[in-house]
Amino acid sequence: MSDLDAVVGTKIYDLSPFFTEMGPRGAVHQPAWPGQMLMNYWDDKV
């Protein structure tokens, strides 16, 4: 397992891939704050 964002020792109940075809139908709208909060999430320099 790699790149799993979880707390050590917590249980994983279901781990499955995301397929666009199985996602919500129609347009999905996300507020601006998650993008701002996670802007540097994968940046190794932070």
C-alpha positions in Angstrom: 0.0 0.0 0.0 1.4 3.4 -0.9 0.1 7.0 -0.8 -2.7 6.1 1.6 -3.6 9.1 3.7 -4.7 7.5 7.0 -3.9 7.5 10.7 -1.7 4.6 11.7 -3.7 1.9 13.5 -7.1 3.0 12.1 -9.2 0.4 10.3 -9.8 0.4 6.5 -13.3 -0.7 5.8 -13.4 -0.3 2.0 -10.7 0.6 -0.4 -11.8 0.7 -4.0 -10.8 2.7 -7.1 -12.8 5.6 -8.3 -14.3 5.4 -11.7 -15.9 8.5 -13.3 -18.7 6.3 -14.6 -19.6 5.3 -11.0 -19.5 8.9 -9.7 -22.3 11.4 -9.4 -24.2 12.2 -12.5 -24.2 15.7 -13.7 -22.0 18.6 -12.8 -20.1 18.4 -9.5 -19.4 21.7 -7.8 -16.8 22.1 -5.1 -16.4 25.2 -2.9 -13.0 27.1 -3.2 -11.8 26.3 0.3 -10.7 22.6 -0.2 -8.5 23.7 -3.1 -7.0 26.5 -1.1 -6.5 24.3 2.0 -4.9 21.4 0.0 -2.9 23.5 -2.4 0.4 22.2 -1.2 -0.7 18.8 0.0 1.6 16.8 -2.2 4.5 19.4 -2.1 7.5 17.7 -0.5 9.0 21.1 0.5 6.2 22.0 3.0 
